[in-house]
Amino acid sequence: MKLAITTENKLGITDDVLSLLRSHQADLVKVEVEDGKIYLHTQELEKAVQGTIASQLMKISGIKWVNQIDVLPGVETQNMLASLMQVMPDPVLGVNTKGQIAYANRKAGNLFKPCTENHKIPDQMKQIFVSDGWQQKVNAAANSNLPVNISTIAGTMLLEVQGIKNQAGQMNGAMLLFRDYDKIRTSSYVMQGEEIDGLESLVYQSEMFKSTVQKAKKLALVEAPLSIVGETGTGKTLLAHACHSMSQRSHELFTLIDCQAIKSDEMEVMLFGTKNRPGVLQLNQSGTLFFSHIEFMAQHIQQKLLQYFESNSKDLKVRVMVSSGQKLEQYQQSGKLLSELVLMLDVLRLNVSPLRERPEDIEPLMQHFLYQFNQQLGQKTLFSLDATVKMKRYYWPGNASQLKHAIYKAIMIAKDYTIQASDLDLEGAISLETDLEGLTLNEAVNEFERHFLQHWYQKYPSTRKLARQLGVSHTTIAQKINKYNLKQQQD
């Protein structure tokens, strides 16, 4: 008989229930008590006796309700946990503080039993490992919460260790999770912050970017290194991931290494690993390695990477993609990149135009990012006409990334769910007083140039400073200022 009894918070009510069971000589198998609930499991009883006990329980002061259940909650939870461990796709061992193996799921049994003489799971954790210094590696995995490369009786595997604490916070064991390289290599990696299924997910309207996408579709299917060249914020990483998604290795690993954001010593460990931990080059042997901002990679790492590729050239299956602000050969000429590495990487090239050269893409991107933020914030913010005009006339030195960031900042301060031009914090934004429509090309260029120079002349009143800022000669700036009769605005 299994019963769930709903009670008031009354002292001694559990004793009254147990006393009633003893009076009917009902042997208790298990009891669980929680706030307002008592769960009972007794020996099998006749239905008449069960009915009598149930009716007498209802007469006990403080008992609100009694009903029969199929299983006690604690037992159900234990059964669920046991089932979950059995269906775990990776081998799992539970060890106590003495290093004894207290639990092994089905996968662990299938992995380790055939490797022993008696075809049984070993009793001691130390019997699982065969390499010297295994204890130090296990401790390193437990302390760093990162996998370590370790030799076992079933072969070399990755080991993850999680400590198990009791309610008092005292360590009373650990869980050992074993993973093999093949499973890791066949897992699909989703890049954090973006979920790109293919090139169809990219937002654009211009013919210029359309031709870039068409070329990317072709290059995605070619098994050769790919160099993606473009300014910051043009979407080089998205294009790399999209090319990976459309290739035959779409279900393999895609690994992003940002050479600008990662320190050289950290990058070296990430790529080549340590004695106790495998690196990216070992983990991702058949997917895609994408080196973003490769021009910032330290030369000693370039040399080490080149040696790795050369020594493993026969067995190398991974595809390498890189991105940079300029063509790789320009960094080779300046001494930033090794000529041998450039020769190996600069096989296929995809050039990405800046946003200012494809202004048709500005408004589609504006609406796309605004829709994303509205979805996240649960609101319906719109662009005002003046905000739209200001954004379409801006030259976007930071490209799509700057556009997205500008919209995010504006939507945070916009009133009445409408983004005004004044909400947009655009460094160097130029407001044209003259409508460019109806002008010839030369007239429109001159009008824009006049406003552009007028804007920067206020910030850099010295012609020499302005020339350095705009990357032209002092003579050119002086001529332009005279041409347009520019004057500094007075405060």
N, C-alpha and C positions, 0 to 999 in steps of 0.2 A: 504494500500500500504506500502511495506517495501522495502527500498532502501539502498544500500551500495555505497557511493560516495567516490572515490579516489581523493585526492586533493594535491596541492602543499602547502607548509607551508607559507600561505599568510594571513596576518592580515585582519580580517573583512569578510573572505569568508563564515563563518558560518552565519553571519547576512544577506549576499546576498542570501543564500539558504533559510533561514526562510522568508525573504521578498517575494521571489518568491512563496512560499507556501501560504502566506497570500493573495497574489494577485489572487490565484485560489480558495480562501476560503477553503483550505484543512486544517481541524483541526488536529493539531499535538497531537498524543498520547504519543510518547516517542522519545527522541533524545539522541544519545550517540556520544561523540566526543573523538577521540584519535589522536595521531600524524599521519597526512596524511589520516585520515579516518573520515567520518561523516556517521552515521547510523540513518535512519529516519523510524518512524512508524506513519502513518497517518490513518485517518478514511478511510473506504472503498470508492473508487472512480471509476467512469466509466473508462473503458479501454482507451477510446479516451482521457480522461483528463490525465490519467497516462502517455500516450505516449507523450502528449504535454509537461507535466512537465519534463519528462525525457529529451526530446530534448532541452528544454530551459535551463535546468541545464547544459547541455554540452556546452552552449554558454557563461556561466559565466567564466570569466577569472580566471584561477588557478585550474579549475576542469579537471581532466584527464579522468575519466571514471565513468559511472553510470550503476549499474546493480541491478536487483531485487533479494531479498533473502527471505527465508522462516521465519527466526527468527533473531532478533538482538542478537549480541554476548553476551551482558550483560544478556539478558533474558535467553539465552541458558545456560549460566553458572549458573544462579540462579535455573533454572529448574533441571539442573544436580545435583547441591548440594542438593536440596530438595529431589530428587529421591534417592541420595546416603544415606541421613539420614533415609529415609523411609525403605530402605532395610538393614540398619545396623542390625546385629543379636542381638545386646544388646540394652536395653532401654537407651535413651539419652534425657536429659532435658537441655534447655538453660535458664539461669537466668540472670536478669540484676543486676545492682549494688544495687538495693533496695530489692533484694531477691525475686522478683516476677518472676514467671515462664512465660517466653515469648515464649517458643517453647517446643514441645514434639513430638518425632517421634512415629510411629505406635506401636512399641514394648513397649514404655513407656505408651501409652494409654491403651494397652491390659493388662499391668501389674498393673497400679495404679487405673484406672477407676473403676474396680469392687470392690475396697476397700473403695470407698467413697459412701456416702448416695445418692448423686444425680448422681452418675456414670459419673462424669466429672473429668478431671484433676484438682487438686487443683490449686488455684491462687498463693499461697505462697510456697516458698521452705520449710519453717518450717513445713508445713502441710504434707510433705512427710515422715518426720522422727518422730519416737516415743520415742527414747531413750533420757535420760538426757545427756547433754553435747554434743549434736549433732553438734552444731556450732564449738566447738573445734576440733571435728573429721574432719569436712569438711575443716577447716582451715589447719589441719595437712596434709590432702591429697593434698591440693593445694600447700602447701609450700614444701613438700618433693617429689612430683610427684610420690608417691607410693600409692597403694590402702589401704583403711582402712576398717575394719570390722564395719558395722553400721546397726542398726535396722530400718527398714522402715515399712510403713503401709502394705507392701506386704511381709514382712518377712525380715530376716537377709541376707544382701548382701555385696558384696565388692563394694566400691565406689572409682572411680578415678575422680579427678577434674583437669580441665585445664582452666587457666585464659584466657580471650579474651581481646585483646588490640586493640585500634583504630590505625590509621596511625600515630598519634602523640605519640603513646606509652602509652596512658592512659588506665587504666583498665575500661572496660565498660560492663563486664559481665563474665560469666563462663559457661563451659560445664560440666555437670555431667553425667558420664558414670557408669551404674550399671551392675555388673556381678554376676551371681550366681555360687555357688560352683560346682554344677553338670557339668556345661559347662567347668569349669576349669579342673576338674578331668578327663573329657573325651577328653581333648585336647592332642595332641601328642607333646611332648617336644623333640626338636632336640638339642643335645649337641653342644655347641659352639666350632667351630674349627674342628669338625669331623662329618661326615655323614656316619654312619655305618648301613647298612640295615640288616646285619647278619654275621655269621661266615665265609660265603663264600667270603667276602670282605677282609679278612685278608691275608697278603702276607707271604708265607712260602714255603719251599721245603723239609725240614727235616722230617724224620719219627717221631722224638721226638716231634716236635710241632704239627704234624698231629695227634698224639695220644692225645695231649692236646685239640685240637679242637674237636675231636670225643667225648671226655669226656664232654666237655663244652656243646655240643649238647644235651647230655642226662640230664645234670644238669639244663639246661635252662628250661626244662619242669617240673621240680620238684618244688613243692610249699613249699620251706624251705629255711632258711637263707643260704647264700653262702659266703664262705671265699676264696678270691683269693690271693695266696701267691707268691711273686716273688720280684726280685730286682727292683730298680728304672729303668724305661725305658723299661721294658719288655712287656708292652702292657696290663697291668691289667685293666685299665679303658676301653680300647677298647673291651676287652673280656667281661667286665661287661655289657657294652651297647649292645654288640652283643647278649649276653644271654637274656637281656631284649627284644630285637627286635624279638627273636625267640620264646618267651614265649607267653602264652595266654593273657598277659597284655601288648602286644606290642603297643596298641593304648592308653594306660594310660600314666601317667606322669613318666618320668625318671628324678630323681633329684640327682645331684652330690654335695656332701659336702666334700670339701678337708680339712681334719682336720689339715694338716700341714700348709696350706696357710692362714687359717682363724683364727683370734684371738678368744680367748675363749669367751669374752663378745659378740663379733659379732656373733659367732656361736650359742650362747644361744638364742639371739634374732631371728636369722634365723630359728632355729628349733622350738622354742616355741612361737615366736611372742611377741607382746606387747598388751596393753589394746586396742590400736587403730588399730593394724595390725596383721592379722593371720600369723602363722608360717608355715614352710614347713610341719610339722606333721599334721597340720589341712588342708592344701591345698592338700597334696598328701596322700590320705587315701587308695588308691586301686592300685597304680602303683608300682614303684621300688624306694627305697631309697638306694643310694650307698655312703658309707662312705669310701673315699680314705684316706690312711695313718691313719687308725683308732688308731694306737699306739700313735699318738700325741694328741688324744682327752683328754681334761682336766678331772680329776677324778670327779669333782662336776657335770660336764655335763654327764659323764657316769652314775652317780648315778641317775640323773634326767631323763635320757633317759630310764634307766632300770625301774624306777618307772612308767613312762608313758606306756611302753610296758606291764608291769605286770597289771596295772590298766585297760588297754584296751584290754586285751588278748582275750576276747570273741568276740569283734567286730573288731579286728585288721585284715585287709585284705591286707595291704601293704607288699611287699616282701623286706627284708633287705639284701643287699650285702655289703661286706666290702673288703678292700684290705690292705695288710701289707707286710713289708719286710721279716718277719719271721712268723712262726706259732704262732697263738694267744696264745697258752699255754705258749710259751716262754716269752711273755710280761706279762702274768699272774704271772709267777714265779718271774720275776724281779720287780713286783709291779706296772707296767705301766697300766695294764688293770684289772678291777674288775673281780673276779672269776665268779660271777653270770652272768656278761655280756658275758664273754667268753663261758660259758656253753650254753647260749642262742644263740650265733652267730655261734659257731664252729660246725655246723651240717654237711654241705657239704663243701668239700674243693677242690680247683683247684690249683695245683702247676704249675707255669710257669717257665720254665728253662731259664737261662741267655743265651745271644747270643753266648758267647764263647763256650758253650756246644753244640751248634747246628750251626757250621760254614757254613753248607750248605745254611743257610738262609741269609747269609751276602750279597751275590751278588744279589739275587732277590730283597732284600730290597734296595740295592744301586740303581738298575735300576728303581725301583718303585718311590723312592724319587726324583731321577734325572728327571724322566718323569714329576712328579708333578711340580717341580720348572721350568722346561723348558716350560711347559704349562702356568704357571703364568707369566713368563718373556718374552714369545714369542720368544724363541731362541732354538738352537739345540746343546747344550753343550754335550760333550762326556767325558768318562774316558779314560785316557791314560793307557797303560799296566802297567807302574810302579805304578800308583795310585791305580789300581785295586789290584795289588799284595800287596801293603802296607796295604790297607783296609782289605783284606782277612786274612792277618797275624796278624792284631791288635787284642787285646783281649777284647776290648769294655766294659770297666767297667760300662759305662752308658747305655749299650745295644742299642736298636733300636732308642731311643730318642737321644742319643749322635751321632749315625750314621747319623740321619737326620740333626742334627744341623751342623755336620762337613761338610756334602755335601753342605748345604746352604752357609756356610762361604766360602767354596772353590769355588763355582760357582760365587761368587761375585768378586773374585780376579783373576779368571782364564783368561789367555790370549788365543786369537784365538779359543775361545769356546772349549778348551780342558783342563780338570782338570789334572794337573801333581801331582806327589807325593809331591813335594815341596809346593803345594797349601793347603795341608791337615795339619791342626793344631791338631795333636793328642798327647795329654799328655801321656808320657810314651811309645811311639811307639818304637817297637824293630825291627831293620832291620837285618835279618839273612844273614850272609855272605856265609853260606853253604846251598845248596839245600837239603831239607830233604828227597827227593825221593831216594829210594834205600837203605835207612838206616833201621835197625831194630828198633823196638819200643823203646828199652832202649837207643840206640844210638841217636834217634831223640829227646827223652826226655832230655837226657844229653846235646845235642847241644842247645836246646831251653833254658834250665836252665842256661847254661853258658852265653848266650847272655843276658838273662833276668837279671841275677845278675850283669853282667858287666855294663848294663845300669843304674841300680839303685845305684850301688856302686859309680858311678860318682856323683850322687846327694847327697848320704848319705855316705861320706867317713869313718864315724865312724861305726864300726861293731855293736855297741849297738843301734845307731840311725837306722841303716838299719834293724836290727832285729825288732825294734818297728814298723817300717813302713810296714814290710812284715808279721808281726804277728807271728813270730817264736822266738825261744830262741837265745840268744847270742852265745851259743855253736854251734848250728846248722849252723848259718851264718859263724862262724869262720872255721868250718869244710868244708863248701862249697867253701869258698874263697881259702882255701889251696888245695882242690881237683882240682879246675880249674885253680889254679895258677894265680888268678886275680890280676891285678895291676891298680892303678888309672891312668887315662890318664892325662898327664901334659898339662897345658895351653900353 
